[in-house]
Amino acid sequence: MKKRIIGIIAGVMLMVSGEVLAQKGNAPVYTYKTPSYDGIGKVYMGREISFVMGFEGMSWLERRSREQEESVSLAIKNLPVTESSVVADIGAGSGHYTFKIAPKVPKGKVYAVEIQDQAINYLKSKSKELGFSNVVPVMGTEKSPNLPSASVDLAIMVDVYHELEFPVEMLAAIRQSLKPRGKLLLIEFRGEDPEVAIKPLHKMTVKQAEKELTANGFKLVQNGQFMKIQHFLVFEKVGE
């Protein structure tokens, strides 16, 4: 049985027959169950991972009511960036956030990371149409955003993290792409609030998010309370 060692901040892990195993006791990082409605049956730290919304859901991302419902402008206003920051919008989709961030970093750039060809083509076309030379569409994978090492000041995932099929691997790759003390922002629908009318697997609690991110080399440095139905959670890269 072939084994290869991969380094991650939470400790050394082993890949055995494609499965990630924790060093302590060789317990699998991921477990499996009968899939729930909207779930894939894969569980990480007690949370079942949800299905990915495909690019055919673009109309939902660009709906007219999104600003009123989600306070997007407040999120953009509170981003921890300067005019020269390098930002990675991971799971950029239609670029709803990407093209609002670009004017805030005129001397920097925005990597718009996607894993779907349709999305990449759309982002390229839209950035050209809008004249944003600082927007760089990047084809990522399910395990990596494929970004240069130590190049990013802020990575963001807007309603994306709960859909990552390989959160451990992706967080390790994001961490590698961040500069020292670089930050990762998660915007997620509030799992603690039953009045937030979003399917349960597409919401997250602060407790769960912090548990998972802490295990992968991040610490929570800001818990913004200004969005209507979402968390604004800023994590900082630690350990370097």
N, C-alpha and C positions, 0 to 999 in steps of 0.2 A: 504494500500500500504506500503510495507516494505521499510524502508530507512536505509542505513548504511553509516556511515561517514568514509571517507578515507582521510588521511592526505597527502597533497602534498605541495611542496614549494610554488606554485603559490597561495595557499590559501586553505581553506577547501572546499571540493567539496562533493556533494551528489550523491549517486547512487540511481536512481529512476527507477524501472523496467528495470535495466540493463543499463540505459543511464547515462553518466556523466553530471552533471549539475553544472555550476559555481555558487558560492554562491551569487554573485551580480546579482539580477534579475532572478535567476534560468534559465538563458539562457543556452541552450545545448552547450557543448564544441565542439561537432561534429555536423555537419549538413549533409544533404544528397541531392543528385541531380541525374539526369539521368547519368549513367556512361559514361564517355568519352572513346575513344579508349585507351586501356591500363590502364584505371582507374577503381576503384571499386565503384565510386559514393559517397564515404565518404569524407567529406571536413573538414580540420583542419586549422583554421586561414587563410582561403582563398585559401588553396592549396588542390587539389584533390589528394588523396593517390593512388599510383599506385599498380598494381598487383605485387605479389611476384614472382620472378624468381625461379622456382623449381630446385631441385638438378639435374634434367635432363639437365640443362644448364651448367653443370660442364665443358664441352668442351670450352665454352666461357671464363670461368674463367681461364682456363689453356692454352689458345691459345698462340702460340709462339710469336705473335706480341704484347703481352700485355705490356712487359717491354718498348718497343719502343714507344708504344702509350700512356702509362699511367705513365711512370717514377716511377715505383714501387720502384726501388732501392733508389731513392732520398727520397721517402716517408719514407722508412725504416731508412735511414741515419738520417733523421730529427725528428724521434720519440723522445719525451721528456721522456726518460727512462734511468735507470742506470742498471748495471749488476744484481742488486737484486730486480728490479721492478716486481710487479705483474700486468700483462696486461690481459685484457679481449677482445678477438676478437669476437665481437657480430655479428652473421650472418656469421660465418667463412667460410661456404661453403666447398670448397675443401681444405681449409687451405693454400691457396696461400700466404696470409700474415702471418698466424700463424707460418708456418715453416720457414719463414724468420726472424720473431721476436724472436723465441726461442733461437737462438745462441747469441742474444744481451742481454739476461737476464739469464745467466747460473746459477746464484744464486737465481733467482726468479722463476716465472712460467707464463705460458700463458693458460688462460682458453679459450678454443675454443667452443664458444656457438652456438648451432644450435637447430632448432625446428623440423628437419626432421630426422627420423630414419636412412635413407640411408646415410645422411651426417655424423651423429654421428659414425656409423659403419665404414665409410671410414676414418674419422679422427683418430679413435682408431687404425685401421690397419696401416695407414700411419705413425703415430707417433711411433709405434712399429718398423716398417720397417726402419725408419730413425734414430731410437735410441734416441728419445727425451723424456727423463723421466720427463721433466718439462712442457710438454704439457698435459693439462687435459681437455678432451672433456666433455662438460656439456650440458645436455638436458634442454633447456629453454622452455618458452611458448610465446605466442603472446603478453603477458603483462609483462613478467619478464624474465631476464636472469638466475634467480635462483642461484645467487651468494651470498656468505657470506657477511654479513653487514660489512662495513668499512674495506674491505679487498683488494681493487683494487686501484692501483696507476694511471693507465691509461686504459680507455675503448676506443675501436675504433670501428667504423662502416664504412666499405668501400662499398660505393654504396648500402647501406642498409637502412639508415634512412628514405628515401622517400617511402619505402615500408612498414613501420611499420603501421599495422592496428590500433594500440592503442598507438600512440606516447606519450600521456600524462602519461598513466600508465607505459609505458616502461621507460620513462625518470625518473619518480619517483623511480622506482625500481633500475635503474642504479645509480641514485644519492645516494640511500641508500647503494649500494654496494661500493661506492667510499670512500676512506679515506678522512679526512679533506684536502681541497685544491686539491683533486684528479681531474683528467682531463678527458675530453671526446673529442676524435678526430673524426670529420666527414670528410670523403673524399667523395666528390660528384662531378659529372660532372657539369660543369659550365653552369647554366641556363641563364646567361646573354649573352652568346656567341652563336649566331645562327649558327656559323660554326662548333660547336661541334655536330657531326652527331649522336646524341643520341635522342631517343624519348622524347618529352617535359616533360612528367610526371616522367621520370627517371633522370631528371636534377634538380638542385636547385640553387637559387641565394643566395649570401651572406646575402642580406637583409632579405629574408624569413627564412633562417636558424637561423640567429641571433634573429629574432622576436620570433620564436618558442622556442628556447633554453632559451632565457632570461625570457620568461614567465614561465619556469619550473625550475628556480633556478640555471642557469648557466650564465657565462659572457664570451664573446669572448676575448681571451688573445693573440691569434696569427692567422693571416690570411696569411698563406704561399702562395707565388706567384711563386713557383719554378716548379710546375707540369704543364705538357703540356696542358691538357684539363680538369683538375679537381681542385677543391678547396681543400685546406689543412687547415681546420678550427679547432683550438684548443680552447675548452671551459673549464673553470674552475668552479668547484662546489663552490657555494657561500652560505652564510646564516648560516654558523656554525663557 
